[in-house]
């Protein structure tokens, strides 16, 4: 473990988490070695895992798909920055090169599914799609795309500080897939723990706490920032009497006895009229309204109070009535969780890594309020 904690390094990747403060995560080779071999052992489809290499260089999936493909002796089909942003072009590339697997952020999956539905084409070679980066939402376009191709959809979870530590596989009848799938169970040797009274222990059924991650998946720390490293990467005693080197994720999760469910970032929680609000709960209700493709909810400061603003996009050819959004929220949520603002966008803004840019959404709402004032 001393070698893992101090080096050598495999890569250093920038991340800001949800704070916006840039930092550089240093990751040792053992993380990719274990994860890559784990992928090789678990590929069970009827063709080699020829993989579309399409992630941004700033997204750690780019290392996962490279190593997993090379270790399998399969082909890595590389696309340029322009093509990876065009889902219609990606479909053509998948068909031309008989791609069997791809790794992409959730926003990429939604774009690919929408393009396939609009174009009316299928991807017969494709067997499996792994997504990560933010909470997976299964909409009707994703269901149709996966059903048409009999695809396996894999929901992965893992901070940049540990890479992938959980997965949940969706197969079979897409009508039975949950709208917001769990993040699943541990992969490789990851330990998913919580801290109670100064000691680590496994989650109990129904428990909701910050996820603490231990195992060979834990990175070295933050390059050039010993103070932050000491805060987030810590040696902590376990109830079994041994000490674990672990990473404190800042993610709130719930364990249902079989799988883990992502709840929210601890620093994404909002206080509205004195009540704690999880934006994901509100987004889930909005996403169930007919015609809604994606939804994002942010808190906007108005004077001394916080108001909820909901942004959403429509599925191709669908119509979304604002009254339906309000009625759905009134029915499914307590009054303090019903957004004050509903705004339709053609696309939700995203970061370079494909995550929803919530800072940009808050900025858009502030500008909207100022222009009205």
N, C-alpha and C positions, 0 to 999 in steps of 0.2 A: 504493500500500500504506500510505502514511502516514495517509490518510484512513480506511482500514479499521481501522488499529491504534488510532486515537484517537477515532473517532466519525464521523458521528452514530450514535446508538443507535436500534435498532428496538424492542428490548424487553430487560428484565432479568428473569431467571427464577431462583428459588431452587433450589439443589440441595445435597445432602449427599454425593453419590456413595455410596461404601460405608463412609466413615469416620464418618458421623453428625455431622460438624462442618458447620453450615450455612454456605453461601456463596452469593453472588449473581453469576450469570454474565451479563455484558453482551454482547449480540449485535448486530452492525451490520446495516443493511437489506440489504446485498449478499447475505448468507447466504440469506435468504428469497426474494429476487428470483431468484437463480440456481436454488434448489431448486424454487420454484414453476413457473418456466418449463420446467425439466427435466421435471416431472410432465406439463405440458401437452403437450409434444412426444411423450411416450411413451405417452399414453393411446390404445389401439388397439382398444377394444371397440366394440360396435355401438350404444351409446347414450351420451348425455352423462354425464360423471362426477358426477352428482348425489350429493352426499356427506353422510353422517350425521356431524354435528358432536357428538361425544360424549365427548371427552377432558376430563380435569380441567384447570382453568385453570393448574395447577402443572406440567403435563406439556407439553413443547414440541411434541408432535404437534398440539396445539390451534392453533398458528400455522401449521404445515405444511398441515393440511387446509383451513384458511380461505383462505390465499393461493393454494394450488393450485386450489381450486374457483373462486374469484373470477376468477383469470387465465384460466380455461377458459370463463368465462361460464356456468357451471353453477349449480345450486341448492344451497344449504347448508341442510340440515335440522337445526335446533337442538333438542336435547333437554335437559330440566332435570336437575338432579343426582339426583333421585329415580328418574327413568326410566332414566338411563344405568347405574344399578346393578342393574336388573332385566332379565335377558336375555330373558325371555318378552315383556315390554313392548317391548323393542328389536326383536324379530322382528316384532311387530305394526306398529311404526312403519316398519320397512324395507319391509314389504309394502304398507302404506297409501300411502306416499309414493314408492314405486318407486325406492328408493335403489339406486344402482349401485356405490357405493364407500364404504368406511369405513376409518378409521385407528384402531387401538386397541392397548392393551397386550396381552401374551400371555395374561394371566389373563382378559381380556375375551373373547378368541377362544375359550378353553376353555369359558367360561360360556355363550357364544352357541351353540357347537356342542352342548354338553350339552343346552341347552334345546330346540334344534331336534330333536335325537334323541328326547327325552322327549315333546315335543308332536307329533312326527310330521308337521311342516310343512316346506315348502320356501320359499325366497326367490327367486322366478324373476327378479326384476329385478337381483339382486346379481351383480356381475361380478368384483370384486376387493376383497381385504382386505389391508391392510398392517399388520404388527405390529412392535412394538419394545419396548424397556424392559428386557428380560431375554432369556435364551437361549430360543429357540423349541423346544418339544417337540411333535412330531406324535403324538397318541394316536389311538385308533380312532374316537373321536367326531369329532375334527377331520377325519380321513380321510373318514368317511361324510358329514359336513356339506359338505365341499368337493366330494366326488364327486357328491352329489345335485344340487348347484347348478352343477356344472362351473366351479368357482371358480378364479381365479388367487390364490394366496397369496404375499404378498411379505414376505420376512424382511428388515427394515431394521436397520441398526446405526448408532449415532452418539451420542457423549456430548452432554450439554447444551452443552458448550463449543464444539461444532462443528456441532450438529444432525446430520442424516442424512449419512453419508459412504459407506455401502455398501448394496447390496441383493442379494438372491438370490430369483429368481422360481421358484415351484413351479407347474407346469402339467401337464396330461396325466394319466396313470394314477397315482392316489394311492397305489396299492400299491407304487410304485417310489420314493415320496418317502422320504428318510432320516428316521429318528426325530428326529435333531437336525441340521437343515439347516445348512450353512455360512452365514456372513454375506455371502458373495459377493464382488463386485468394486466398485470405486470408482464413485460417481455424480458428476455435474457435473464439477468440476475438481479433486476431492480427490486428493491424493497420499498413498499409504499407504506409509510408510517405516519403517526401523529405524535405530537409532544404533549404529554400530560404530567403536570407536577414535576417538571424537570427531567422526565425520562421518556424515551421513545417506546412505543408499543404499536401493534397492529390496530387497525380500526375495528370497532365493534359494529354490528349490524345497525343501520339507521343513523350512524354517527356522522356529523358534519364538522370538519375541522380543516385547518391548513394542511396541505399535503407536504410531507417531508420525505425526501427521496434519498435512499442509500444504495450502495452497491458499486460495481465497477463502472457504472454509467456516469458517476459524478465527476464533473470537470475539475481542472486544476484550480480555477478561480478567475478573478478579473485581472487581466494584465495591467500592471502599473497601479493597481488600487488595492493595497493591502488592507485598508480599513473596511472597504465594502466586502472584500473577500472574507475577512474575519467575521463579518456580520451574517453573511448568507451561507458560507461554507464552514461548517462547524463539526467538531468532534463531540458527540453527545452520548451519554450512557443509555443503553437499552435496558429494558426490564429483565432481559435474560442475563444481565451481568456484564456483557461485553460492550465495548464502545464502538459506535458507528461514525464514520466520516460521512456527512450528509449535506444535502442542499435544501434550504428552506424556500419552497417554490413561490410563496405568496398567493397560491391558488387555493380557493375554498372548494372542497370536494365532499361528496356524500357517498358512503358505501352502503349498498343495498343488500349485502350478504353474498353477492356474486360478482357484481361489477361496480366500478367507481363511476360517478357522474360529476362532471364539471359544473360548479355552481356559479362562480364568478372570481374575478381578481379581488383580493382583499381591498386594494386601493381603487377598485371600480365601484364599490358599494356607495350608494347615495343616501343622503338623509333628506327626506321630503316631509315637511311639517312635523319633524320629530320622529318620523318612521324610517326604518331602514328599508331600502328598495334595492333589489337585485335586478339590473337592467335586463338580464337574460330571461327572467320570468315574464316581463312585459313583452319582450320580443317574441317569445314563444306563442303568446296569445295572438299577437298581430299576424304572425306568419301563418296562422291557421285560417285567416280570412281568405275566402275564395279570390283568386287572382293575384295574391301577394307572392312575389318570388323571394325577396329578402327583406329583412327589417333590422333596424338598429335604433336603440334608444339611448339618449344621453341626457345628462343633467345640465341645465343652463341656469346660471345665477341671474336672478332678477331682483335687484335690491338686496335685501337680506335673506331672501328665500331662494329655494331651488325649484325650478319647474322642469317637468319631463317633456322632452321633444322626441317624437318618433319619426324616423325617416323610413321610407319603403320604396321598393321597386316593383313593377308589375310584370307578370309573366307575359310572354308574347301573345298579342291578340286579346288579352284579358282586360276587363274594366274593373276598377276598384272604387267603390263608393265610400266617401268619407263617413257617411252615416253608419255604414256597416262596420267600419273600423271602431267607431265610438261605441256602437252597440255591443260589439264583441268584447271590448275592454270593460264596459260597464257590467257585462254579465260575468266575465271571467276573472275580474280583479277587484280588490277593494278600492274605494274611491280615491285614496291618496296615491294609488299606483296608475291611475288613468292619465295618459299624457295630455298636456294642455295644447300641444301643437302636433299636427300631422302634416308631413311634407312629402310629396312624391318626387322622386328623382329618377332620371333615366338609369343611372348607375350609382351605387354607393361609392364614395371616394375610398381609395385603398392606399396602403403604404407600398413601398417597393417590394415587400415580401408577401403582398396579397392579403394582408389583414385589413379589416375595416379601420379607416382613419378617423377615430372618434374625436380627436382634437380638431380636425377639419370640420366635422359636423357641428361641434360646439361653436366654432368660429362662424360658420355659415348662419347659425341661428342668431348669434349676436348681431351679425351684419343685417339680417332680416329684421330684427327688432329695432335696430337703429334707423333703418330706412323707413320703417312704419312710423317711428316717433318723429 
